[in-house]
Each structure stands twice: as C-alpha cells, then as structure tokens.
Amino acid sequence: MLEALWARVLEAWDDDRTHAAAIEHGVRSQSLPELAGRYRALVGDSQRGKVAEKKLDAIVVAATTLLLSQKTPPPGKVPLPITMSAFGICAVLLVWLMWALWGKR
C-alpha cells in the first residue's frame, strides 16, 4: 500500500492531498520511518527539496503527536467501591484475628 501511495505522491508532487494520504497511512501502519527516509532522499533535489523538507516536518509532528497520544495517563483517584471493599476485608481479618487471640479463653 505504501508503494502505491508513494508512486502517487511522486506523480502528483504538488498535490497536498497525496502527501497527506501517505502520511496518514504511515501513521496508521506505523511506517513513518520508512516514509521519512523517502522524503529525506528528496531533500537535496532542486525541484522537490522544499516540499520534501516541509513534509519531513509534518512527519515529525505526526510522530510526536502519536507518541504523546500513547502516553500513560496520570494516576487518578481510586474508586470508592474498591476502597470500601479493601476496608471491609481488613475489618473482617482484624475481627477474625481478635477472635483467634482472645475468643477461645
């Protein structure tokens, strides 16, 4: 799929939609490094160099956004039912321990 999209990008180099489709596919298929390598190879080209640099910047932004979206969320407050269940279990165990120590006398 990436090969077909890249061929389309090369055919219609000035069309931003083809570049956007290739970058979107790169994000979905996790092939951004390969796509970046293809754009980097064209940076030195006199006709395609400026567009290639802009699209490399777009790939960096897409990769950064992808990494930040996968960041682990900060820990939140423990739900009340879990807290009450833990408290109940501890209370039952303490009562059982007290009965085991002093209840048989």
Secondary structure, DSSP 8 states (H G I E B T S, - for coil): -HHHHHHHHHHTTT-HHHHHHHHHHHHHHT-HHHHHHHHHHTTT-TTTHHHHHHHHHHHHHHHHHHHHHTS--------HHHHHHHHHHHHHHHHHHHHHHHTT-
